[in-house]
Amino acid sequence: MALVAGIDSSTQSCKVVIRDADSGELVRQGQASHPNGTEVNPQAWWDALLSAIEQAYGLDDVAAASVGGQQHGMVALDAHGQVIRDALLWNDTRSAEAAEALIAERGHVTEGSDTANALVNGAAAWAEATGSVPVASLTVTKLRWLADAEPANARRVAAVALPTTG
């Protein structure tokens, strides 16, 4: 019997399920909660993963694993791969003003220009270039927020990762 693992690191918890690859039958599982909130130390996700794996009696006999994680968060890393600050999750909306600023800038808002037209033009330009328009849940707006609100931390950013355990 070949076993496969599914690992899901959501906003609320990390879940590990081990199934028989042929029948799909659930063999064992584990789950560990993540901290509540919109800002989380990424170490908590790692700790939850290890706990969920332990509850599922390990992965040593598993032939393959699939990992699904959160999206649209921001884990800011320095040049050594160290976390700079707690991660901002998708549900953290402090970057709403940053989203509007990114849209307006793309629409070429300038002093004395029509802000409404700049937002419409900027939204269209973002959609054409990337397939989406910035909103507070997206990582790019969180990075812009970091640049505006925490410039010392922003200067240390060498990479940005999405929240996940993998």
Backbone hydrogen bonds, N-H to C=O, Kabsch-Sander energy under -0.5 kcal/mol:
donor,donor_aa,acceptor,acceptor_aa,energy
3,L,61,D,-0.5
4,V,19,R,-2.5
5,A,64,A,-2.6
6,G,17,V,-2.6
7,I,66,S,-3.0
8,D,15,K,-2.7
9,S,68,G,-2.9
10,S,8,D,-0.8
10,S,13,S,-2.4
14,C,32,A,-2.9
15,K,8,D,-2.7
16,V,30,G,-2.9
17,V,6,G,-2.5
18,I,28,R,-2.9
19,R,4,V,-2.8
20,D,25,E,-2.4
21,A,2,A,-3.3
24,G,20,D,-2.4
27,V,18,I,-3.2
28,R,18,I,-1.4
30,G,16,V,-2.4
32,A,14,C,-2.2
34,H,12,Q,-3.5
40,V,87,A,-2.0
44,A,41,N,-2.1
45,W,42,P,-0.9
46,W,42,P,-1.5
47,D,43,Q,-2.7
48,A,44,A,-2.1
49,L,45,W,-2.4
50,L,46,W,-2.5
51,S,47,D,-2.1
52,A,48,A,-2.7
53,I,49,L,-2.6
54,E,50,L,-2.2
55,Q,51,S,-2.4
56,A,52,A,-1.5
57,Y,54,E,-1.7
58,G,53,I,-2.8
62,V,59,L,-1.9
63,A,3,L,-2.9
64,A,3,L,-0.8
66,S,5,A,-2.0
68,G,7,I,-3.0
70,Q,9,S,-0.6
70,Q,163,P,-0.7
74,M,88,L,-2.3
75,V,161,A,-2.4
76,A,74,M,-0.6
77,L,159,A,-2.9
78,D,82,Q,-2.4
81,G,78,D,-2.1
84,I,76,A,-2.8
85,R,76,A,-0.5
87,A,40,V,-2.8
88,L,74,M,-1.7
89,L,38,T,-2.8
89,L,87,A,-0.5
92,D,89,L,-1.9
93,T,91,N,-0.7
96,A,93,T,-1.8
99,A,95,S,-2.1
100,E,96,A,-2.0
101,A,97,E,-2.3
102,L,98,A,-2.4
103,I,99,A,-2.2
104,A,100,E,-2.8
105,E,101,A,-2.7
106,R,102,L,-1.9
107,G,103,I,-1.5
108,H,105,E,-1.4
109,V,104,A,-1.8
113,S,110,T,-2.6
115,T,113,S,-0.9
118,A,114,D,-2.1
119,L,115,T,-2.5
120,V,116,A,-2.2
121,N,117,N,-3.2
122,G,118,A,-2.9
123,A,119,L,-2.6
124,A,120,V,-2.1
125,A,121,N,-2.4
126,W,122,G,-2.7
127,A,123,A,-2.5
128,E,124,A,-2.3
129,A,125,A,-2.4
130,T,126,W,-3.0
131,G,126,W,-0.7
131,G,127,A,-1.5
132,S,126,W,-0.7
138,L,135,V,-1.9
141,T,138,L,-0.6
142,K,138,L,-1.2
143,L,139,T,-2.3
144,R,140,V,-1.9
145,W,141,T,-2.4
146,L,142,K,-2.3
147,A,143,L,-2.1
148,D,144,R,-2.1
149,A,145,W,-3.6
150,E,146,L,-2.4
153,N,150,E,-0.5
154,A,150,E,-2.5
155,R,151,P,-2.2
156,R,152,A,-0.6
156,R,153,N,-1.0
157,V,153,N,-0.5
157,V,154,A,-1.3
158,A,77,L,-3.2
159,A,77,L,-1.6
161,A,75,V,-2.6
